[in-house]
Amino acid sequence: MEWQFASPAPSLAPFLGSYYLATTHHLTVDDLQRADTGHLHFFLEGGGYKDFPGIRRQANLVSLSGPSSLYQGYALNGPARLFGISLLPPAWDGIVPCTADSLSDRGCNAVELFGPSVIDLHHALRTCETLAEMAPMADAFFQQRSQSGTKGHDRIIEGIRDWLARALAPDLADLQDRFDLSDRQLARIANRYWGAPPKSLARKYAALRTASLIITENGDLPHEALRHYADQSHLIREVKRVTGQTPRQLRTQASPTLRTALHPSNLWELQDRGCNSD
């Protein structure tokens, strides 16, 4: 399978991680997707499915996946061309007309939320041959929908991002000390944009960052990572929970696509993307 990547327009950087185009001439490609913050997929040719907890969902022409706490299996039935967009927390309840927790660990037909305009974009994208042609069309579509903002929650969304990015095992008390909010208020805002409360997010990203270290450090984990887990079995369970593979499998069997997704540079949601934190 061939992959191309492109950055969204600078004005969309706080909302969207990356545009990508996947092309395959094989009849079927099966792979794993890390626990993530959501994706929008345009099936320009071919089809596929994604496995959510308890259900296998066949792809629509345009499919929307919410934030995930677990890894997901997926397949492309080729020959296929898939244009995708990775969604960052500020996109939820803003560019995407629903909250993140309303789609946590599940997906839907994007037409149900975006209306016929998303099918018009699908038709336009199908006429393009390259990702360079597709990106401006996607930019125009999302820029029209990026004005609703995040209802004054920018500072808290950014604070959660910074908290998760600063330590492999972030302390919940450190986040609570940043804001004059109750635990319930913090959980409500985290659910709305990140798809899970802070305690669950800390667990998810500790495991993802551990997996990222396994990929980039050739399996030699620093003491900071090892001391976070009760024992080796605990570490293995947590890494497999968010990647679908054990540390040994990540080192020896992970597909190029999964390895790319777990690279620190592609953990888009932990990067400072220029969100307004005033």
Backbone hydrogen bonds in HBPLUS format (Angstrom, degrees):
<---DONOR---> <-ACCEPTOR-->    atom                        ^
c    i                          cat <-CA-CA->   ^        H-A-AA   ^      H-
h    n   atom  resd res      DA  || num        DHA   H-A  angle D-A-AA Bond
n    s   type  num  typ     dist DA aas  dist angle  dist       angle   num
A0002-GLU N   A0023-THR O   2.86 MM  21  5.17 166.8  1.87 159.8 159.1     1
A0023-THR N   A0002-GLU O   2.89 MM  21  5.17 159.4  1.93 149.0 155.1     2
A0004-GLN N   A0021-LEU O   2.95 MM  17  5.13 139.0  2.12 136.4 148.6     3
A0021-LEU N   A0004-GLN O   2.94 MM  17  5.13 152.4  2.02 138.9 145.0     4
A0006-ALA N   A0019-TYR O   2.97 MM  13  5.13 154.1  2.04 140.7 140.8     5
A0019-TYR N   A0006-ALA O   2.87 MM  13  5.13 175.7  1.87 166.5 165.2     6
A0012-LEU N   A0009-ALA O   2.78 MM   3  5.37 152.8  1.85 121.7 130.7     7
A0013-ALA N   A0010-PRO O   3.16 MM   3  5.15 159.8  2.20 104.3 110.5     8
A0015-PHE N   A0012-LEU O   2.89 MM   3  5.38 145.1  2.01 117.3 128.0     9
A0016-LEU N   A0012-LEU O   2.96 MM   4  6.00 156.6  2.02 163.3 170.3    10
A0088-LEU N   A0015-PHE O   2.82 MM  73  5.07 163.9  1.84 150.8 145.3    11
A0017-GLY N   A0086-SER O   2.82 MM  69  5.12 161.2  1.86 137.9 143.7    12
A0086-SER N   A0018-SER O   3.12 MM  68  5.59 160.7  2.16 154.9 161.0    13
A0020-TYR N   A0084-GLY O   2.98 MM  64  5.20 148.1  2.09 144.2 144.7    14
A0084-GLY N   A0020-TYR O   2.82 MM  64  5.20 166.9  1.84 152.6 156.3    15
A0022-ALA N   A0082-LEU O   2.85 MM  60  5.07 163.4  1.88 148.3 152.6    16
A0082-LEU N   A0022-ALA O   2.84 MM  60  5.07 161.0  1.87 150.5 156.5    17
A0024-THR N   A0080-ALA O   3.01 MM  56  5.37 161.8  2.04 149.1 152.5    18
A0080-ALA N   A0024-THR O   2.87 MM  56  5.37 157.3  1.92 149.2 156.3    19
A0078-GLY N   A0027-LEU O   2.79 MM  51  4.47 135.2  1.99 106.2 118.3    20
A0029-VAL N   A0076-LEU O   2.88 MM  47  5.14 147.9  1.98 145.1 154.6    21
A0076-LEU N   A0029-VAL O   2.88 MM  47  5.14 151.0  1.96 142.5 152.0    22
A0031-ASP N   A0074-TYR O   3.07 MM  43  5.70 159.9  2.11 156.6 158.7    23
A0074-TYR N   A0031-ASP O   3.05 MM  43  5.70 159.6  2.09 153.3 153.0    24
A0033-GLN N   A0072-GLN O   2.74 MM  39  5.17 155.0  1.80 155.4 163.8    25
A0072-GLN N   A0033-GLN O   2.96 MM  39  5.17 157.5  2.01 146.3 153.2    26
A0035-ALA N   A0242-VAL O   2.95 MM 207  5.07 146.3  2.07 145.4 149.6    27
A0068-SER N   A0036-ASP O   2.93 MM  32  5.29 160.2  1.97 133.3 138.7    28
A0087-LEU N   A0038-GLY O   2.89 MM  49  5.18 175.0  1.89 140.5 141.4    29
A0039-HIS N   A0065-SER O   3.09 MM  26  5.20 142.5  2.24 125.7 136.2    30
A0065-SER N   A0039-HIS O   2.85 MM  26  5.20 170.8  1.86 162.1 164.1    31
A0040-LEU N   A0085-ILE O   2.97 MM  45  5.18 152.6  2.04 144.9 153.6    32
A0085-ILE N   A0040-LEU O   2.94 MM  45  5.18 139.4  2.11 144.1 155.1    33
A0041-HIS N   A0063-SER O   2.81 MM  22  5.14 169.8  1.82 158.0 161.6    34
A0063-SER N   A0041-HIS O   2.85 MM  22  5.14 150.1  1.94 147.4 154.0    35
A0042-PHE N   A0083-PHE O   2.74 MM  41  5.04 168.6  1.75 161.4 164.9    36
A0083-PHE N   A0042-PHE O   2.94 MM  41  5.04 162.6  1.97 151.5 151.6    37
A0043-PHE N   A0061-LEU O   2.89 MM  18  5.25 162.0  1.92 152.0 157.7    38
A0044-LEU N   A0081-ARG O   2.90 MM  37  5.32 133.9  2.12 149.2 160.9    39
A0045-GLU N   A0081-ARG O   3.25 MM  36  4.88 151.1  2.33 135.8 133.3    40
A0081-ARG N   A0045-GLU O   3.11 MM  36  4.88 155.8  2.17 113.5 115.5    41
A0047-GLY N   A0077-ASN O   3.22 MM  30  5.14 159.8  2.26 137.5 143.7    42
A0077-ASN N   A0047-GLY O   2.82 MM  30  5.14 169.4  1.83 127.0 130.7    43
A0059-ALA N   A0048-GLY O   2.90 MM  11  5.47 167.4  1.92 144.9 141.3    44
A0049-TYR N   A0075-ALA O   3.10 MM  26  5.47 147.9  2.20 136.9 144.2    45
A0075-ALA N   A0049-TYR O   3.02 MM  26  5.47 156.5  2.08 150.8 150.7    46
A0050-LYS N   A0057-ARG O   2.98 MM   7  5.40 149.9  2.07 141.1 150.0    47
A0057-ARG N   A0050-LYS O   2.85 MM   7  5.40 170.4  1.86 162.9 159.6    48
A0051-ASP N   A0073-GLY O   2.74 MM  22  5.19 169.2  1.75 160.2 159.6    49
A0052-PHE N   A0055-ILE O   2.82 MM   3  5.29 153.0  1.90 170.9 179.4    50
A0055-ILE N   A0052-PHE O   2.98 MM   3  5.29 173.3  1.99 131.0 132.9    51
A0110-ALA N   A0062-VAL O   2.98 MM  48  5.55 158.2  2.03 142.3 145.8    52
A0064-LEU N   A0108-CYS O   2.96 MM  44  5.39 175.7  1.97 163.0 164.0    53
A0108-CYS N   A0064-LEU O   2.87 MM  44  5.39 147.6  1.98 150.0 159.8    54
A0066-GLY N   A0106-ARG O   2.98 MM  40  5.85 174.7  1.99 169.6 170.4    55
A0105-ASP N   A0067-PRO O   2.73 MM  38  6.02 163.9  1.76 155.8 161.5    56
A0071-TYR N   A0241-ARG O   3.07 MM 170  6.35 147.3  2.18 143.5 143.2    57
A0091-ALA N   A0088-LEU O   2.87 MM   3  5.63 156.1  1.93 129.4 137.1    58
A0092-TRP N   A0089-PRO O   3.12 MM   3  5.78 150.1  2.21 119.6 126.2    59
A0094-GLY N   A0091-ALA O   3.20 MM   3  5.19 147.4  2.31 123.3 119.7    60
A0096-VAL N   A0091-ALA O   2.83 MM   5  5.79 175.1  1.83 153.4 155.1    61
A0093-ASP N   A0096-VAL O   2.94 MM   3  5.53 123.7  2.27 152.0 162.0    62
A0093-ASP N   A0098-CYS O   2.75 MM   5  4.69 126.7  2.04 144.0 137.2    63
A0098-CYS N   A0096-VAL O   2.78 MM   2  5.72 141.0  1.93 101.4  93.8    64
A0102-SER N   A0099-THR O   3.25 MM   3  5.48 142.4  2.40 101.2 111.4    65
A0100-ALA N   A0192-ARG O   2.79 MM  92  5.21 167.5  1.81 141.3 137.0    66
A0103-LEU N   A0100-ALA O   3.06 MM   3  5.67 160.2  2.10 115.6 121.8    67
A0104-SER N   A0101-ASP O   3.49 MM   3  4.83 171.8  2.50  92.3  94.5    68
A0106-ARG N   A0103-LEU O   3.12 MM   3  5.34 143.1  2.27 138.6 128.6    69
A0112-GLU N   A0109-ASN O   3.00 MM   3  5.76 149.5  2.09 122.3 129.1    70
A0113-LEU N   A0110-ALA O   3.07 MM   3  5.52 146.2  2.19 109.8 118.5    71
A0114-PHE N   A0110-ALA O   2.89 MM   4  6.02 178.3  1.89 168.7 168.3    72
A0115-GLY N   A0111-VAL O   2.89 MM   4  4.62 143.8  2.02 118.4 126.8    73
A0118-VAL N   A0115-GLY O   3.24 MM   3  6.26 158.4  2.29 129.5 131.9    74
A0119-ILE N   A0116-PRO O   2.99 MM   3  5.30 133.7  2.21 106.0 118.7    75
A0120-ASP N   A0116-PRO O   3.10 MM   4  6.52 149.1  2.20 148.9 158.3    76
A0121-LEU N   A0117-SER O   3.03 MM   4  6.37 151.3  2.11 142.9 150.0    77
A0122-HIS N   A0118-VAL O   3.03 MM   4  6.23 150.0  2.12 131.9 140.4    78
A0123-HIS N   A0119-ILE O   2.92 MM   4  6.23 159.9  1.96 152.0 155.5    79
A0124-ALA N   A0120-ASP O   3.05 MM   4  6.33 154.9  2.11 145.1 152.0    80
A0125-LEU N   A0121-LEU O   2.86 MM   4  6.09 160.6  1.89 157.5 162.4    81
A0126-ARG N   A0122-HIS O   3.06 MM   4  6.29 148.0  2.17 148.3 156.5    82
A0127-THR N   A0124-ALA O   3.19 MM   3  5.56 146.0  2.31 105.5 114.6    83
A0128-CYS N   A0125-LEU O   3.01 MM   3  5.41 160.0  2.06 112.8 119.3    84
A0133-GLU N   A0130-THR O   3.20 MM   3  5.43 135.6  2.41  99.0 109.8    85
A0134-MET N   A0130-THR O   3.29 MM   4  6.61 145.3  2.42 137.7 147.3    86
A0134-MET N   A0131-LEU O   3.04 MM   3  4.88 117.8  2.45  91.4 107.5    87
A0135-ALA N   A0131-LEU O   2.94 MM   4  6.04 161.0  1.98 162.6 163.7    88
A0137-MET N   A0134-MET O   3.04 MM   3  5.42 121.3  2.40 109.2 123.9    89
A0138-ALA N   A0134-MET O   3.08 MM   4  6.42 158.3  2.13 157.0 163.9    90
A0139-ASP N   A0135-ALA O   2.82 MM   4  6.07 160.7  1.86 157.0 163.2    91
A0140-ALA N   A0136-PRO O   3.02 MM   4  6.20 164.6  2.04 147.1 149.8    92
A0141-PHE N   A0137-MET O   3.13 MM   4  6.36 157.0  2.18 144.7 150.8    93
A0142-PHE N   A0138-ALA O   2.96 MM   4  6.19 169.4  1.97 161.3 162.6    94
A0143-GLN N   A0139-ASP O   2.82 MM   4  5.87 156.0  1.87 155.6 162.8    95
A0145-ARG N   A0142-PHE O   2.92 MM   3  5.04 144.4  2.05 101.8 113.1    96
A0153-HIS N   A0150-THR O   2.90 MM   3  5.51 159.2  1.94 122.4 129.3    97
A0156-ILE N   A0153-HIS O   3.06 MM   3  5.40 121.8  2.41 106.8 121.1    98
A0157-ILE N   A0153-HIS O   2.92 MM   4  6.15 166.9  1.94 165.5 169.9    99
A0158-GLU N   A0154-ASP O   2.92 MM   4  6.06 167.4  1.93 154.6 158.1   100
A0159-GLY N   A0155-ARG O   2.87 MM   4  5.95 144.0  2.00 132.1 143.0   101
A0160-ILE N   A0156-ILE O   2.90 MM   4  6.13 154.1  1.97 151.1 156.1   102
A0161-ARG N   A0157-ILE O   3.08 MM   4  6.39 157.7  2.13 144.6 150.8   103
A0162-ASP N   A0158-GLU O   2.90 MM   4  6.16 166.0  1.92 154.3 157.3   104
A0163-TRP N   A0159-GLY O   2.93 MM   4  6.03 156.5  1.99 143.8 150.8   105
A0164-LEU N   A0160-ILE O   2.95 MM   4  6.16 159.7  1.99 151.4 156.0   106
A0165-ALA N   A0161-ARG O   2.94 MM   4  6.12 145.8  2.06 146.7 157.0   107
A0166-ARG N   A0162-ASP O   3.01 MM   4  6.03 137.0  2.20 146.3 155.1   108
A0174-ASP N   A0171-ASP O   2.99 MM   3  5.44 133.3  2.21 109.0 120.8   109
A0176-GLN N   A0172-LEU O   3.08 MM   4  6.39 163.1  2.11 152.9 157.7   110
A0177-ASP N   A0173-ALA O   2.97 MM   4  6.11 145.9  2.09 145.1 153.4   111
A0178-ARG N   A0175-LEU O   3.05 MM   3  5.33 146.9  2.16 105.5 115.2   112
A0186-LEU N   A0182-SER O   3.00 MM   4  6.31 166.2  2.02 158.1 161.2   113
A0187-ALA N   A0183-ASP O   2.94 MM   4  6.10 159.5  1.98 147.3 153.3   114
A0188-ARG N   A0184-ARG O   2.94 MM   4  6.10 153.3  2.01 143.5 150.8   115
A0189-ILE N   A0185-GLN O   3.09 MM   4  6.37 160.8  2.13 151.7 155.4   116
A0190-ALA N   A0186-LEU O   2.90 MM   4  6.08 163.7  1.93 152.4 157.7   117
A0191-ASN N   A0187-ALA O   2.86 MM   4  5.95 160.5  1.90 148.2 153.7   118
A0192-ARG N   A0188-ARG O   3.08 MM   4  6.19 152.0  2.16 138.6 146.2   119
A0193-TYR N   A0189-ILE O   3.23 MM   4  6.48 150.3  2.32 150.5 155.5   120
A0194-TRP N   A0190-ALA O   2.68 MM   4  5.19 148.7  1.77 144.9 156.0   121
A0195-GLY N   A0191-ASN O   3.09 MM   4  4.31 135.4  2.30 105.0 113.2   122
A0200-SER N   A0197-PRO O   3.09 MM   3  5.56 119.8  2.47 112.9 126.4   123
A0201-LEU N   A0197-PRO O   3.03 MM   4  6.28 156.2  2.09 154.4 161.9   124
A0202-ALA N   A0198-PRO O   2.88 MM   4  6.09 157.5  1.93 155.4 160.3   125
A0203-ARG N   A0199-LYS O   3.27 MM   4  6.54 155.9  2.33 141.2 146.8   126
A0204-LYS N   A0200-SER O   2.96 MM   4  6.18 163.3  1.99 150.1 154.8   127
A0205-TYR N   A0201-LEU O   2.91 MM   4  6.08 173.9  1.91 159.3 159.9   128
A0206-ALA N   A0202-ALA O   3.01 MM   4  5.99 143.2  2.15 140.1 149.5   129
A0207-ALA N   A0203-ARG O   3.24 MM   4  6.42 160.6  2.28 146.2 150.4   130
A0208-LEU N   A0204-LYS O   2.96 MM   4  6.26 157.3  2.02 146.4 153.6   131
A0209-ARG N   A0205-TYR O   2.93 MM   4  5.80 161.1  1.97 137.1 142.5   132
A0210-THR N   A0206-ALA O   3.03 MM   4  6.12 144.5  2.16 136.2 146.1   133
A0211-ALA N   A0207-ALA O   2.91 MM   4  6.17 158.4  1.96 147.8 153.6   134
A0212-SER N   A0208-LEU O   2.86 MM   4  6.12 149.3  1.95 143.5 152.7   135
A0213-LEU N   A0209-ARG O   2.97 MM   4  6.19 148.9  2.07 139.6 147.0   136
A0214-ILE N   A0210-THR O   2.98 MM   4  6.32 151.0  2.06 146.9 155.2   137
A0215-ILE N   A0211-ALA O   3.03 MM   4  6.34 152.4  2.11 146.8 153.6   138
A0216-THR N   A0212-SER O   2.98 MM   4  6.21 159.8  2.02 149.3 154.6   139
A0217-GLU N   A0213-LEU O   2.71 MM   4  5.42 149.8  1.80 148.8 154.5   140
A0219-GLY N   A0214-ILE O   3.16 MM   5  4.34 137.6  2.35 122.2 130.0   141
A0220-ASP N   A0217-GLU O   3.11 MM   3  5.52 169.4  2.12 120.2 121.2   142
A0225-ALA N   A0222-PRO O   3.06 MM   3  5.60 131.0  2.31 111.3 122.1   143
A0226-LEU N   A0222-PRO O   3.26 MM   4  6.62 163.8  2.28 152.3 156.6   144
A0227-ARG N   A0223-HIS O   2.95 MM   4  6.00 166.4  1.97 161.6 163.2   145
A0228-HIS N   A0225-ALA O   3.28 MM   3  5.57 152.4  2.36 105.3 113.3   146
A0229-TYR N   A0226-LEU O   3.28 MM   3  5.90 159.5  2.32 115.8 120.6   147
A0235-LEU N   A0231-ASP O   3.17 MM   4  6.54 159.9  2.21 152.7 157.7   148
A0236-ILE N   A0232-GLN O   2.98 MM   4  6.24 163.1  2.01 152.0 156.4   149
A0237-ARG N   A0233-SER O   2.98 MM   4  6.18 162.9  2.01 149.0 153.2   150
A0238-GLU N   A0234-HIS O   3.05 MM   4  6.25 164.3  2.08 153.2 157.0   151
A0239-VAL N   A0235-LEU O   3.01 MM   4  6.17 166.1  2.03 156.1 159.7   152
A0240-LYS N   A0236-ILE O   2.97 MM   4  6.07 164.0  1.99 150.5 155.4   153
A0241-ARG N   A0237-ARG O   2.97 MM   4  6.04 142.3  2.11 139.6 150.1   154
A0243-THR N   A0239-VAL O   3.04 MM   4  6.10 132.3  2.28 145.8 159.4   155
A0244-GLY N   A0240-LYS O   2.78 MM   4  4.59 150.0  1.87 124.8 131.3   156
A0250-LEU N   A0246-THR O   2.86 MM   4  6.17 155.3  1.92 158.8 166.5   157
A0251-ARG N   A0247-PRO O   3.07 MM   4  6.34 151.8  2.16 146.4 153.1   158
A0252-THR N   A0248-ARG O   3.06 MM   4  6.28 145.0  2.19 145.0 154.7   159
A0253-GLN N   A0249-GLN O   2.60 MM   4  4.94 157.9  1.65 142.4 148.2   160
A0254-ALA N   A0249-GLN O   3.06 MM   5  6.25 123.5  2.39 152.7 153.6   161
A0259-ARG N   A0255-SER O   2.96 MM   4  6.19 167.0  1.97 160.3 164.3   162
A0260-THR N   A0256-PRO O   2.93 MM   4  6.03 153.9  2.00 141.8 148.9   163
A0261-ALA N   A0257-THR O   3.01 MM   4  6.25 158.7  2.06 146.8 152.5   164
A0262-LEU N   A0258-LEU O   3.04 MM   4  6.24 139.7  2.21 145.1 155.2   165
A0263-HIS N   A0260-THR O   3.17 MM   3  5.28 155.3  2.23 103.1 110.7   166
A0266-ASN N   A0263-HIS O   2.80 MM   3  5.44 158.6  1.84 125.0 132.3   167
A0267-LEU N   A0264-PRO O   3.25 MM   3  5.32 169.9  2.26 107.0 109.3   168
A0270-LEU N   A0267-LEU O   3.00 MM   3  5.84 163.9  2.03 126.9 131.9   169
A0271-GLN N   A0268-TRP O   3.04 MM   3  5.42 163.3  2.07 115.2 120.6   170
